[in-house]
Amino acid sequence: MKIVFYSLILNNHQANVADELWELTRQSFCFVELANLQAEHRKGDTHDYSDRPYLLRAWQSVENYCKAMELAQISECCVFSGVQALPFQKERMKRGLLSLDMSERWLKRGILNLFSPPILKIFIAYHIGGWRRKPLFKLCCSAFAAADQYRLFSYWGRCYKWGYFTQVEPNEVEASPDVSTSNIAPLMWCSRYLKLKHPELPILMAERLKRKGYRFRLDMYGSGEYEGRTRQLAQDLGVTDVVRFYGNMPNDELMADMRRHSIFLFTSDRNEGWGAVANESMSNGCVLVASDGIGSSPYLINDGQTGLSFTSPKISSSFDCPDIAALDSLCDKVEYLLANPRKWQDMRNHSTSLMQELWNPHIAAERLLTLIDCLQKGKDTPFAEGPCSKA
């Protein structure tokens, strides 16, 4: 087997790259799924991936587990993700075989995260097991992952940019509205209503923009714990005439709606590991306005070119005590767009090109195979930017 992935679950974050690897390796690829997670742990992904020919569910039987362990011992390259993959990774490291560890940032809350049992187990395995002397490298699914590893004296000079790769359909991206003549700017927010997503910020922003006389519409998609409070805040601030709530909808309908909006707001704090909705919004023709603490933001946003980034909200930001600095920054970025609608089309063109030409599943899979070939030959990555470039 040329390459094997070991990860908690096969979901929409990884299936697109996995499909490409299956084809590019001429079916010499395997994805080992390590846990049987229920729907509530799948982050809203309801797709059934059980028909994928490369899927091996190690949790399903002793036979499958043993086969997964054998693959760790004999495959050309393995990619490991999470503490559940640790038994297979340890076995491979004993043999000193080429491997890649894949993760988001570890220290979302600072050095305290090191005392999280899963992270501590991996940290100990790396340093006690002498893995720094083994052919082990890091795929960073966050722009902050490499810095976190260097703080922990691990993976020095061995970190490469990676991420989650949503499907990009270049022939189906519709043109943005004619922003030079449009009277009402369509804004979109789409997420689970969780504290780390800060749904209070777009509502507070809407109140400010309405008070200043801007013409816009803010459409909110999703559901979750804080949906009720968000709706109540919109009522309390008197913005229900410019804010609409749509709840959940099938992904294909959501993507179609995304193409009918001009600006996408992504308001999560630093606890957002990657944020695949950034990929989706950019590839579907929205101008992305995203918190600079989100894992994907520094990789995907060249400020003023492929989108705009604003000051990340503090983790403590809430409905009762919102982060005013983050709110000010968000409002400034959106006001700039509303005041300069002719800038939208340029940003849209740059962002969709970035997704179609660089940050998509096919390019990522091709580059990963190239990186593996280079590492086998003792060479470094040939890529200067994008997936598999130095982090």
C-alpha positions in Angstrom: 0.0 0.0 0.0 1.4 3.4 -1.0 -0.3 5.5 1.6 -2.7 4.9 4.5 -4.6 7.4 6.6 -5.5 6.7 10.2 -8.2 9.0 11.6 -11.1 9.1 13.9 -13.7 9.2 11.2 -14.1 9.5 7.4 -16.2 12.7 7.0 -16.6 15.6 4.6 -13.4 17.1 5.9 -11.3 14.3 4.5 -13.4 12.3 2.0 -12.6 14.6 -0.9 -8.8 14.2 -0.6 -9.3 10.5 0.1 -11.2 10.0 -3.1 -8.5 11.7 -5.1 -5.7 9.7 -3.4 -7.6 6.5 -4.3 -7.5 7.5 -8.0 -4.0 9.0 -8.1 -2.4 5.9 -6.5 -4.3 3.6 -8.7 -6.2 2.2 -5.8 -3.1 1.9 -3.6 -4.7 3.9 -0.8 -6.5 3.0 2.4 -8.4 5.1 5.0 -8.5 3.5 8.4 -11.5 4.7 10.5 -10.8 4.4 14.2 -14.2 5.0 15.9 -17.9 4.5 15.3 -19.2 8.0 16.0 -22.9 8.8 16.3 -24.4 11.5 14.2 -24.2 14.2 16.9 -20.4 13.9 16.8 -20.1 14.3 13.0 -20.3 18.1 13.0 -23.5 18.1 11.0 -22.2 15.8 8.2 -24.9 13.2 7.5 -23.4 11.7 4.4 -22.8 7.9 4.4 -19.3 7.1 3.3 -19.5 3.3 4.0 -19.4 2.5 0.3 -15.9 4.0 -0.2 -13.8 1.1 -1.6 -10.7 2.3 0.4 -12.4 2.5 3.8 -11.3 0.1 6.5 -13.2 0.3 9.7 -10.8 -0.8 12.4 -13.5 -0.5 15.1 -15.8 -3.0 13.3 -13.9 -6.3 14.0 -10.8 -7.8 15.4 -9.9 -8.8 11.9 -10.1 -5.3 10.6 -8.0 -4.0 13.6 -5.3 -6.5 12.9 -5.3 -5.6 9.2 -5.0 -2.0 10.1 -2.0 -2.8 12.3 -0.4 -4.8 9.5 -0.7 -1.9 7.2 1.0 0.4 9.7 4.0 -2.0 9.6 4.4 -2.5 5.9 2.9 0.5 4.0 5.1 3.0 2.1 3.8 6.0 4.1 1.2 6.5 6.8 -0.6 9.6 8.0 -1.8 9.6 11.6 -4.4 11.8 13.2 -5.4 11.9 16.8 -4.7 9.9 20.0 -6.8 7.0 18.7 -4.2 6.5 16.0 -1.4 6.3 18.6 -1.1 2.4 18.9 -0.6 2.2 15.1 1.8 5.1 15.1 3.9 3.7 17.9 4.2 0.4 16.0 5.3 2.1 12.9 7.8 4.3 14.7 9.5 1.3 16.2 10.4 0.3 12.7 11.5 3.9 11.7 9.2 4.1 8.7 8.2 7.3 6.8 5.2 8.8 8.5 3.2 12.1 8.7 1.3 13.3 11.8 -1.7 15.4 10.9 -3.5 17.8 13.3 -5.0 21.2 14.0 -3.2 23.4 16.5 -2.6 21.9 19.9 -2.4 25.0 22.1 -5.8 26.7 21.5 -5.9 27.8 25.1 -2.2 28.1 25.6 0.2 25.8 27.4 -2.7 24.5 29.6 -3.8 22.4 26.6 -0.6 20.3 27.1 -2.3 18.8 30.2 -5.2 17.5 28.2 -4.9 13.7 28.4 -5.0 13.0 24.6 -2.4 15.7 23.8 -0.2 14.7 26.7 -0.1 11.1 25.5 1.0 12.1 22.0 3.6 14.6 23.5 5.1 12.0 25.7 5.2 9.4 22.9 7.0 11.9 20.7 9.7 12.9 23.2 10.1 9.7 25.2 10.0 7.6 22.0 12.7 9.5 20.3 10.5 10.3 17.4 12.4 13.5 16.5 15.1 11.2 15.2 12.7 9.2 13.1 11.4 10.0 9.5 8.3 11.7 11.0 6.8 14.9 9.7 3.8 17.2 10.5 0.9 18.2 8.3 -0.6 21.4 9.9 -4.3 21.8 9.5 -4.1 25.2 11.0 -1.8 28.2 10.3 -1.0 28.2 14.0 -0.1 24.5 14.4 3.6 24.8 13.5 4.2 27.6 16.1 2.5 25.4 18.7 4.7 22.5 17.9 7.9 24.6 18.0 6.8 25.9 21.5 6.8 22.2 22.5 10.2 21.5 20.9 8.7 19.1 18.3 8.8 18.8 14.6 11.5 21.5 14.1 11.7 22.3 10.4 9.4 19.4 9.6 6.0 21.2 9.4 4.0 21.5 6.2 0.8 23.4 5.4 -2.3 21.2 5.1 -6.0 21.6 5.9 -9.4 20.4 5.0 -10.4 20.5 1.4 -14.0 20.9 0.3 -15.2 20.1 -3.2 -14.6 22.9 -5.8 -16.7 23.0 -8.9 -15.2 25.7 -11.2 -17.9 25.4 -13.8 -20.8 25.8 -11.4 -19.8 29.0 -9.5 -22.3 31.6 -10.4 -21.4 35.2 -11.0 -21.8 37.6 -8.1 -24.7 40.1 -8.2 -24.0 43.3 -10.0 -22.7 45.1 -7.0 -22.3 48.4 -8.8 -26.1 48.7 -9.0 -27.3 46.5 -6.2 -29.3 48.4 -3.6 -29.2 45.9 -0.8 -26.0 43.9 0.0 -26.7 40.2 0.8 -24.5 39.1 3.8 -24.4 35.5 5.0 -23.4 33.7 8.3 -23.6 30.0 8.5 -22.5 27.8 11.4 -23.6 25.9 14.5 -24.7 28.3 17.1 -21.9 27.7 19.6 -20.1 30.0 21.9 -16.8 29.6 20.0 -18.6 30.7 16.8 -19.8 34.0 18.4 -23.2 34.5 16.7 -23.6 37.6 18.9 -21.1 39.5 16.7 -23.0 39.6 13.4 -26.2 40.7 15.2 -24.4 43.5 17.0 -22.8 44.5 13.7 -26.2 44.6 12.0 -27.5 47.0 14.6 -24.5 49.3 14.0 -24.7 49.2 10.3 -28.5 49.8 10.3 -28.1 52.8 12.6 -25.5 54.2 10.1 -27.9 53.9 7.2 -26.3 51.1 5.2 -28.6 49.0 3.0 -28.0 45.3 3.6 -29.6 42.0 4.5 -28.0 39.5 6.9 -29.1 35.8 6.5 -28.2 33.4 9.3 -28.0 29.7 8.7 -27.6 26.8 11.1 -28.8 25.7 14.5 -27.4 25.0 18.0 -27.3 25.8 21.6 -27.2 29.6 21.2 -29.8 30.0 18.4 -32.5 31.1 20.8 -30.4 33.8 22.4 -29.3 35.0 18.9 -32.9 35.4 17.8 -33.7 37.2 21.0 -30.8 39.6 20.6 -32.0 40.4 17.1 -35.4 41.3 18.5 -34.0 43.3 21.4 -31.8 45.4 19.1 -34.6 45.9 16.6 -32.9 44.4 13.6 -35.4 41.6 12.6 -36.2 43.6 9.5 -32.7 43.2 8.2 -31.8 39.8 9.8 -33.4 36.5 8.7 -32.9 33.1 10.2 -33.1 30.0 8.0 -32.1 27.1 10.3 -30.5 24.0 8.8 -30.8 23.0 5.2 -29.3 20.3 2.9 -25.7 21.0 1.8 -26.5 21.4 -1.9 -29.2 24.0 -1.1 -26.8 25.7 1.2 -24.2 26.0 -1.5 -26.7 27.4 -3.9 -27.8 30.0 -1.4 -24.1 30.8 -0.8 -23.7 31.7 -4.4 -26.6 34.2 -4.1 -24.7 36.2 -1.4 -21.9 38.7 -1.8 -20.2 38.7 1.7 -19.7 35.8 4.1 -19.0 36.4 7.8 -16.9 33.9 9.7 -16.8 35.0 13.4 -15.2 32.2 15.3 -12.5 32.6 17.9 -9.1 30.8 18.1 -10.9 27.5 19.1 -11.9 27.1 15.4 -9.3 24.6 14.3 -9.7 25.0 10.5 -13.2 26.1 9.5 -14.2 24.4 6.2 -16.9 26.9 5.6 -14.2 29.3 4.6 -13.3 27.1 1.7 -16.9 26.7 0.7 -17.7 30.4 0.8 -14.6 31.4 -1.2 -15.2 28.7 -3.9 -18.8 29.8 -4.2 -18.1 33.4 -4.9 -18.4 35.2 -1.6 -16.1 37.8 -0.2 -14.9 36.2 3.0 -14.6 38.4 6.1 -13.1 36.1 8.8 -11.5 36.3 12.2 -7.8 36.2 12.1 -7.7 33.6 14.8 -9.4 30.9 12.7 -6.9 28.2 11.6 -7.6 28.6 7.9 -7.6 32.4 7.8 -3.8 33.1 7.4 -3.5 30.3 4.8 -6.5 31.4 2.7 -6.8 35.2 3.2 -4.4 37.6 1.6 -6.0 40.7 3.2 -7.6 42.9 0.6 -6.9 40.4 -2.2 -8.7 37.1 -1.4 -10.8 38.4 1.5 -10.6 40.5 4.6 -9.6 39.4 8.1 -10.7 41.1 11.3 -9.4 40.9 14.9 -10.4 37.6 16.5 -12.9 37.7 19.3 -11.5 36.8 22.7 -12.7 33.4 23.9 -14.5 35.2 26.7 -16.7 37.2 24.3 -20.4 36.5 25.0 -23.9 37.9 24.6 -23.6 39.6 28.0 -20.0 40.8 27.5 -19.1 41.0 23.8 -15.6 41.7 22.7 -15.9 45.3 21.5 -12.4 45.4 19.8 -13.4 42.4 17.7 -16.8 44.0 16.9 -15.2 47.3 15.9 -12.8 45.4 13.6 -15.6 43.4 12.1 -17.7 46.5 11.5 -14.8 48.3 9.9 -14.1 45.5 7.4 -17.8 45.1 6.4 -18.3 48.9 6.2 -15.3 49.1 3.9 -17.0 46.6 1.6 -20.3 48.3 1.7 -18.7 51.6 0.9 -16.6 50.1 -1.9 -18.8 47.6 -3.8 -16.6 47.6 -6.9 -13.9 45.9 -4.8 -16.1 42.9 -4.3 -15.7 41.4 -7.8 -11.9 41.6 -7.7 -11.8 39.8 -4.3 -14.3 37.2 -5.5 -12.2 36.5 -8.6 -9.0 36.2 -6.6 -10.6 34.0 -4.0 -12.3 31.6 -6.4 -9.1 31.3 -8.4 -7.2 30.4 -5.2 -9.6 27.6 -4.5 -9.8 26.3 -8.0 -6.0 26.5 -8.7 -4.5 25.7 -5.3 -6.6 24.9 -2.2 -8.7 22.0 -3.6 -8.8 18.2 -3.1 -7.1 17.2 -6.4 -4.1 19.6 -6.0 -3.8 18.7 -2.3 -3.6 15.0 -3.1 -1.2 15.5 -5.9 1.1 17.6 -3.8 0.9 15.2 -0.9 2.2 12.3 -3.1 4.9 14.6 -4.4 6.0 15.6 -0.9 6.1 11.9 0.1 8.3 11.1 -2.9 10.6 13.9 -2.0 10.9 12.9 1.7 11.7 9.3 0.6 14.6 10.7 -1.4 15.8 12.9 1.5 14.7 16.1 -0.2 12.4 18.9 1.1 9.2 20.1 -0.4 9.4 21.8 -3.9 6.4 24.0 -3.1 6.7 27.6 -2.1 3.1 28.2 -1.1 -0.2 26.4 -0.6 -0.7 22.8 0.5 2.5 20.9 1.4 4.7 24.0 1.4 6.7 24.8 4.5 4.5 25.9 7.4 
